[in-house]
């Protein structure tokens, strides 16, 4: 098996490790941080990214962590641990 070292356990490093393992390689991730962050910027997954997430078998998990919650035109943004982060009104044209 081919061993590959990946520097950085961010979204790109984790995704790369997933695909390398799926294709029979042995990825090793190294990360400078001593722990995972429990916050950060929201990742917007749509278009072609949805296809990739589905092929990874993670679509249901990703949908379960959705942070854009609302009814009609009102949206509530949730931050870490589900705390309210902001509200907005979406004007549809």
DRENLOLO-638057 format. One record per atom (N, C-alpha, C): residue in one letter; chain; atom name; x, y, z. Coordinates in pm, 1 decimal. Layout:
REM DRENLOLO-638057
NODE / lovo / banu / drenke / east / north / up
NODE / A / A / CA / X / Y / Z
...
//
This chain:
REM DRENLOLO-638057
NODE / lovo / banu / drenke / east / north / up
NODE / X / A / N / 83.3 / -117.3 / 0.0
NODE / X / A / CA / 0.0 / 0.0 / 0.0
NODE / X / A / C / 88.6 / 124.8 / 0.0
NODE / X / A / N / 49.3 / 226.4 / -73.3
NODE / X / A / CA / 123.1 / 350.6 / -79.9
NODE / X / A / C / 89.4 / 439.0 / 39.2
NODE / X / A / N / 190.2 / 486.2 / 111.0
NODE / X / A / CA / 170.8 / 576.2 / 224.5
NODE / X / A / C / 190.1 / 719.8 / 178.2
NODE / X / A / N / 101.0 / 808.7 / 222.4
NODE / X / A / CA / 106.5 / 949.2 / 182.9
NODE / X / A / C / 90.0 / 1035.8 / 306.7
NODE / X / A / N / 175.5 / 1136.4 / 321.4
NODE / X / A / CA / 168.9 / 1230.1 / 433.1
NODE / X / A / C / 93.1 / 1354.6 / 387.8
NODE / X / A / N / -7.1 / 1393.5 / 465.3
NODE / X / A / CA / -86.0 / 1513.2 / 436.4
NODE / X / A / C / -65.0 / 1611.5 / 550.0
NODE / X / A / N / -23.2 / 1731.7 / 516.4
NODE / X / A / CA / -1.0 / 1836.0 / 615.5
NODE / X / A / C / -124.8 / 1924.4 / 624.6
NODE / X / A / N / -192.6 / 1918.6 / 737.8
NODE / X / A / CA / -310.3 / 2002.3 / 759.8
NODE / X / A / C / -438.2 / 1921.4 / 761.9
NODE / X / A / N / -509.0 / 1927.1 / 874.3
NODE / X / A / CA / -633.4 / 1852.3 / 889.3
NODE / X / A / C / -754.6 / 1943.1 / 874.1
NODE / X / A / N / -743.4 / 2038.4 / 780.9
NODE / X / A / CA / -858.9 / 2121.3 / 747.7
NODE / X / A / C / -947.9 / 2045.9 / 650.8
NODE / X / A / N / -1042.3 / 2116.6 / 592.1
NODE / X / A / CA / -1137.9 / 2049.5 / 503.4
NODE / X / A / C / -1068.8 / 1984.3 / 383.6
NODE / X / A / N / -967.6 / 2048.4 / 328.0
NODE / X / A / CA / -897.5 / 1990.9 / 211.9
NODE / X / A / C / -817.9 / 1866.6 / 250.5
NODE / X / A / N / -745.9 / 1873.2 / 362.3
NODE / X / A / CA / -666.2 / 1759.1 / 406.5
NODE / X / A / C / -752.0 / 1639.1 / 442.0
NODE / X / A / N / -862.3 / 1663.6 / 512.1
NODE / X / A / CA / -952.3 / 1555.5 / 549.8
NODE / X / A / C / -1018.6 / 1492.3 / 427.4
NODE / X / A / N / -1058.7 / 1576.2 / 333.0
NODE / X / A / CA / -1121.1 / 1524.8 / 210.2
NODE / X / A / C / -1021.3 / 1443.9 / 129.5
NODE / X / A / N / -900.2 / 1494.2 / 116.7
NODE / X / A / CA / -796.1 / 1421.3 / 44.4
NODE / X / A / C / -769.4 / 1285.7 / 109.6
NODE / X / A / N / -761.0 / 1283.7 / 241.3
NODE / X / A / CA / -737.2 / 1158.1 / 312.3
NODE / X / A / C / -849.9 / 1058.3 / 286.2
NODE / X / A / N / -972.1 / 1106.2 / 284.1
NODE / X / A / CA / -1087.3 / 1020.3 / 256.3
NODE / X / A / C / -1072.5 / 952.3 / 120.6
NODE / X / A / N / -1044.1 / 1032.6 / 17.1
NODE / X / A / CA / -1036.2 / 977.4 / -118.7
NODE / X / A / C / -914.2 / 887.7 / -137.8
NODE / X / A / N / -801.5 / 923.6 / -77.4
NODE / X / A / CA / -682.6 / 839.0 / -89.3
NODE / X / A / C / -707.0 / 702.2 / -26.0
NODE / X / A / N / -768.2 / 700.4 / 93.0
NODE / X / A / CA / -798.3 / 573.1 / 159.6
NODE / X / A / C / -896.0 / 491.9 / 75.6
NODE / X / A / N / -994.9 / 558.0 / 19.7
NODE / X / A / CA / -1093.9 / 488.7 / -63.6
NODE / X / A / C / -1028.4 / 422.8 / -185.0
NODE / X / A / N / -918.4 / 481.0 / -231.9
NODE / X / A / CA / -847.3 / 427.3 / -348.7
NODE / X / A / C / -727.1 / 341.8 / -309.1
NODE / X / A / N / -727.6 / 291.0 / -184.4
NODE / X / A / CA / -629.6 / 192.4 / -143.0
NODE / X / A / C / -497.1 / 244.2 / -91.2
NODE / X / A / N / -488.4 / 372.7 / -65.2
NODE / X / A / CA / -364.3 / 428.3 / -11.3
NODE / X / A / C / -376.5 / 446.5 / 140.3
NODE / X / A / N / -263.5 / 470.8 / 204.9
NODE / X / A / CA / -261.8 / 490.9 / 349.8
NODE / X / A / C / -220.2 / 634.9 / 379.8
NODE / X / A / N / -318.9 / 723.1 / 399.2
NODE / X / A / CA / -284.9 / 862.1 / 431.0
NODE / X / A / C / -254.7 / 879.1 / 580.2
NODE / X / A / N / -159.8 / 965.3 / 611.1
NODE / X / A / CA / -132.2 / 1006.5 / 747.9
NODE / X / A / C / -147.2 / 1157.5 / 752.4
NODE / X / A / N / -236.6 / 1205.9 / 838.4
NODE / X / A / CA / -259.9 / 1349.2 / 854.0
NODE / X / A / C / -176.9 / 1402.8 / 969.9
NODE / X / A / N / -109.2 / 1514.2 / 948.6
NODE / X / A / CA / -42.3 / 1583.8 / 1058.5
NODE / X / A / C / -102.9 / 1722.8 / 1067.7
NODE / X / A / N / -120.6 / 1768.5 / 1189.7
NODE / X / A / CA / -183.7 / 1897.6 / 1214.2
NODE / X / A / C / -108.3 / 1968.1 / 1325.1
NODE / X / A / N / -83.1 / 2094.4 / 1307.8
NODE / X / A / CA / -10.8 / 2174.3 / 1406.8
NODE / X / A / C / -93.7 / 2196.4 / 1533.4
NODE / X / A / N / -223.4 / 2215.0 / 1517.2
NODE / X / A / CA / -311.1 / 2239.5 / 1631.6
NODE / X / A / C / -320.5 / 2114.8 / 1719.8
NODE / X / A / N / -334.3 / 2136.9 / 1848.6
NODE / X / A / CA / -342.8 / 2024.2 / 1942.0
NODE / X / A / C / -484.2 / 1968.7 / 1954.7
NODE / X / A / N / -584.0 / 2038.8 / 1900.4
NODE / X / A / CA / -722.4 / 1990.2 / 1907.5
NODE / X / A / C / -802.2 / 2044.8 / 1789.7
NODE / X / A / N / -917.6 / 1982.7 / 1766.2
NODE / X / A / CA / -1006.8 / 2030.6 / 1661.5
NODE / X / A / C / -1075.7 / 2157.6 / 1707.8
NODE / X / A / N / -1103.9 / 2246.8 / 1614.4
NODE / X / A / CA / -1179.3 / 2367.4 / 1648.4
NODE / X / A / C / -1326.6 / 2332.5 / 1659.5
NODE / X / A / N / -1395.1 / 2395.3 / 1752.2
NODE / X / A / CA / -1539.0 / 2372.2 / 1763.2
NODE / X / A / C / -1617.7 / 2486.1 / 1699.3
NODE / X / A / N / -1549.8 / 2570.9 / 1626.6
NODE / X / A / CA / -1614.8 / 2681.5 / 1557.9
NODE / X / A / C / -1545.5 / 2706.1 / 1426.2
NODE / X / A / N / -1568.8 / 2819.3 / 1370.0
NODE / X / A / CA / -1507.4 / 2852.9 / 1243.1
NODE / X / A / C / -1612.1 / 2900.4 / 1145.2
NODE / X / A / N / -1570.6 / 2916.1 / 1022.7
NODE / X / A / CA / -1661.5 / 2964.7 / 920.4
NODE / X / A / C / -1748.0 / 2852.2 / 866.0
NODE / X / A / N / -1867.2 / 2887.3 / 832.9
NODE / X / A / CA / -1961.3 / 2793.0 / 773.3
NODE / X / A / C / -1909.8 / 2752.1 / 635.7
NODE / X / A / N / -1926.6 / 2626.4 / 602.2
NODE / X / A / CA / -1889.4 / 2576.3 / 470.5
NODE / X / A / C / -2016.2 / 2568.4 / 387.7
NODE / X / A / N / -2019.2 / 2639.4 / 275.9
NODE / X / A / CA / -2135.9 / 2641.1 / 188.6
NODE / X / A / C / -2121.7 / 2527.7 / 87.5
NODE / X / A / N / -2209.3 / 2431.9 / 95.5
NODE / X / A / CA / -2201.1 / 2315.3 / 6.9
NODE / X / A / C / -2321.2 / 2317.2 / -86.0
NODE / X / A / N / -2293.9 / 2339.6 / -214.6
NODE / X / A / CA / -2399.0 / 2339.6 / -316.0
NODE / X / A / C / -2338.1 / 2308.2 / -450.7
NODE / X / A / N / -2421.9 / 2288.3 / -548.5
NODE / X / A / CA / -2373.0 / 2259.9 / -683.2
NODE / X / A / C / -2290.9 / 2131.9 / -689.0
NODE / X / A / N / -2176.4 / 2140.8 / -752.9
NODE / X / A / CA / -2088.6 / 2024.1 / -769.9
NODE / X / A / C / -2040.3 / 1968.6 / -636.2
NODE / X / A / N / -2027.2 / 2055.2 / -535.3
NODE / X / A / CA / -1983.1 / 2008.4 / -402.9
NODE / X / A / C / -2083.6 / 1910.3 / -343.3
NODE / X / A / N / -2212.3 / 1930.5 / -369.5
NODE / X / A / CA / -2313.5 / 1835.8 / -321.8
NODE / X / A / C / -2292.1 / 1697.7 / -383.4
NODE / X / A / N / -2256.5 / 1694.9 / -510.5
NODE / X / A / CA / -2228.9 / 1566.6 / -576.9
NODE / X / A / C / -2110.7 / 1495.8 / -510.8
NODE / X / A / N / -2006.1 / 1571.6 / -477.6
NODE / X / A / CA / -1887.8 / 1513.2 / -414.6
NODE / X / A / C / -1923.3 / 1458.1 / -276.5
NODE / X / A / N / -1995.5 / 1536.9 / -197.3
NODE / X / A / CA / -2034.4 / 1493.3 / -63.4
NODE / X / A / C / -2121.6 / 1367.7 / -71.2
NODE / X / A / N / -2208.8 / 1362.0 / -170.5
NODE / X / A / CA / -2293.0 / 1243.4 / -187.4
NODE / X / A / C / -2208.9 / 1121.2 / -223.9
NODE / X / A / N / -2111.3 / 1138.4 / -315.1
NODE / X / A / CA / -2023.6 / 1026.5 / -352.8
NODE / X / A / C / -1938.5 / 979.8 / -234.5
NODE / X / A / N / -1909.9 / 1071.3 / -141.1
NODE / X / A / CA / -1834.4 / 1034.7 / -22.0
NODE / X / A / C / -1921.4 / 960.2 / 78.9
NODE / X / A / N / -2053.0 / 956.7 / 56.1
NODE / X / A / CA / -2144.2 / 889.8 / 147.7
NODE / X / A / C / -2174.9 / 972.7 / 271.1
NODE / X / A / N / -2160.3 / 1106.0 / 259.9
NODE / X / A / CA / -2175.4 / 1193.3 / 376.6
NODE / X / A / C / -2293.6 / 1290.0 / 367.3
NODE / X / A / N / -2374.3 / 1278.3 / 263.2
NODE / X / A / CA / -2478.8 / 1377.5 / 241.2
NODE / X / A / C / -2578.6 / 1385.1 / 357.3
NODE / X / A / N / -2624.3 / 1271.7 / 407.8
NODE / X / A / CA / -2718.0 / 1274.2 / 520.4
NODE / X / A / C / -2655.0 / 1337.5 / 643.7
NODE / X / A / N / -2528.0 / 1305.1 / 670.7
NODE / X / A / CA / -2458.4 / 1365.8 / 785.2
NODE / X / A / C / -2444.9 / 1516.1 / 768.0
NODE / X / A / N / -2407.3 / 1560.1 / 648.6
NODE / X / A / CA / -2390.9 / 1703.6 / 622.8
NODE / X / A / C / -2524.5 / 1774.7 / 640.9
NODE / X / A / N / -2630.3 / 1717.2 / 588.2
NODE / X / A / CA / -2762.9 / 1779.2 / 602.9
NODE / X / A / C / -2804.0 / 1786.9 / 750.0
NODE / X / A / N / -2764.7 / 1690.1 / 831.0
NODE / X / A / CA / -2802.7 / 1691.6 / 972.3
NODE / X / A / C / -2734.3 / 1805.3 / 1048.5
NODE / X / A / N / -2625.6 / 1860.1 / 993.6
NODE / X / A / CA / -2554.7 / 1970.7 / 1058.1
NODE / X / A / C / -2585.9 / 2105.7 / 995.2
NODE / X / A / N / -2690.3 / 2112.5 / 915.9
NODE / X / A / CA / -2727.6 / 2237.0 / 848.9
NODE / X / A / C / -2742.2 / 2350.3 / 949.8
NODE / X / A / N / -2692.5 / 2466.7 / 915.5
NODE / X / A / CA / -2700.5 / 2580.3 / 1007.4
NODE / X / A / C / -2793.0 / 2690.4 / 957.4
NODE / X / A / N / -2849.6 / 2675.7 / 839.6
NODE / X / A / CA / -2940.8 / 2776.3 / 786.2
NODE / X / A / C / -3082.0 / 2726.8 / 809.8
NODE / X / A / N / -3141.6 / 2772.9 / 918.5
NODE / X / A / CA / -3270.7 / 2723.6 / 961.3
NODE / X / A / C / -3372.4 / 2835.3 / 945.9
NODE / X / A / N / -3488.2 / 2805.5 / 892.6
NODE / X / A / CA / -3589.8 / 2908.9 / 883.7
NODE / X / A / C / -3717.4 / 2860.6 / 819.3
NODE / X / A / N / -3815.8 / 2948.8 / 820.9
NODE / X / A / CA / -3944.0 / 2922.8 / 756.2
NODE / X / A / C / -3971.8 / 3038.5 / 662.4
NODE / X / A / N / -4017.8 / 3006.3 / 545.2
NODE / X / A / CA / -4049.9 / 3112.2 / 450.6
NODE / X / A / C / -3928.1 / 3195.8 / 419.6
NODE / X / A / N / -3938.3 / 3326.0 / 444.6
NODE / X / A / CA / -3830.1 / 3417.9 / 411.1
NODE / X / A / C / -3740.7 / 3452.3 / 529.7
NODE / X / A / N / -3771.5 / 3402.9 / 648.6
NODE / X / A / CA / -3691.1 / 3433.5 / 766.9
NODE / X / A / C / -3590.7 / 3321.6 / 791.3
NODE / X / A / N / -3467.5 / 3359.3 / 819.4
NODE / X / A / CA / -3360.5 / 3262.1 / 841.9
NODE / X / A / C / -3292.8 / 3289.9 / 975.3
NODE / X / A / N / -3262.7 / 3182.8 / 1045.1
NODE / X / A / CA / -3190.6 / 3188.5 / 1172.2
NODE / X / A / C / -3058.1 / 3116.9 / 1151.5
NODE / X / A / N / -2949.1 / 3182.8 / 1184.4
NODE / X / A / CA / -2815.9 / 3121.8 / 1173.7
NODE / X / A / C / -2775.3 / 3066.8 / 1308.8
NODE / X / A / N / -2732.8 / 2941.8 / 1309.2
NODE / X / A / CA / -2686.9 / 2879.9 / 1432.9
NODE / X / A / C / -2536.7 / 2865.7 / 1431.6
NODE / X / A / N / -2475.4 / 2895.9 / 1544.1
NODE / X / A / CA / -2330.8 / 2882.9 / 1558.0
NODE / X / A / C / -2295.2 / 2755.0 / 1630.8
NODE / X / A / N / -2173.6 / 2749.8 / 1685.7
NODE / X / A / CA / -2130.1 / 2630.6 / 1759.7
NODE / X / A / C / -2227.6 / 2594.0 / 1871.2
NODE / X / A / N / -2245.1 / 2466.7 / 1892.4
NODE / X / A / CA / -2335.0 / 2412.1 / 1994.2
NODE / X / A / C / -2480.0 / 2458.1 / 1975.3
NODE / X / A / N / -2516.5 / 2499.0 / 1854.2
NODE / X / A / CA / -2655.3 / 2533.8 / 1824.8
NODE / X / A / C / -2703.2 / 2666.7 / 1879.8
NODE / X / A / N / -2610.5 / 2751.6 / 1923.7
NODE / X / A / CA / -2650.3 / 2882.0 / 1976.2
NODE / X / A / C / -2682.6 / 2977.8 / 1861.8
NODE / X / A / N / -2781.4 / 3064.6 / 1885.3
NODE / X / A / CA / -2820.7 / 3160.4 / 1781.6
NODE / X / A / C / -2704.5 / 3252.6 / 1748.5
NODE / X / A / N / -2680.1 / 3268.6 / 1620.0
NODE / X / A / CA / -2568.2 / 3349.3 / 1573.8
NODE / X / A / C / -2616.6 / 3475.4 / 1502.1
NODE / X / A / N / -2737.9 / 3473.7 / 1451.0
NODE / X / A / CA / -2791.4 / 3590.2 / 1381.7
NODE / X / A / C / -2920.1 / 3555.4 / 1310.3
NODE / X / A / N / -2991.8 / 3658.6 / 1271.6
NODE / X / A / CA / -3115.7 / 3640.2 / 1196.2
NODE / X / A / C / -3110.5 / 3727.6 / 1071.6
NODE / X / A / N / -3183.0 / 3683.2 / 970.2
NODE / X / A / CA / -3191.4 / 3765.9 / 850.0
NODE / X / A / C / -3323.1 / 3737.9 / 779.2
NODE / X / A / N / -3365.0 / 3831.3 / 699.4
NODE / X / A / CA / -3485.2 / 3816.8 / 618.1
NODE / X / A / C / -3441.1 / 3806.5 / 473.5
NODE / X / A / N / -3486.5 / 3702.5 / 406.1
NODE / X / A / CA / -3449.7 / 3680.7 / 266.5
NODE / X / A / C / -3562.8 / 3735.0 / 179.6
NODE / X / A / N / -3529.4 / 3830.9 / 94.5
NODE / X / A / CA / -3628.3 / 3887.0 / 4.9
NODE / X / A / C / -3625.4 / 3810.8 / -126.5
NODE / X / A / N / -3735.2 / 3747.6 / -159.6
NODE / X / A / CA / -3743.0 / 3670.6 / -283.9
NODE / X / A / C / -3797.3 / 3759.6 / -394.2
NODE / X / A / N / -3737.2 / 3746.4 / -512.8
NODE / X / A / CA / -3784.0 / 3827.3 / -627.2
NODE / X / A / C / -3843.3 / 3740.3 / -734.3
//
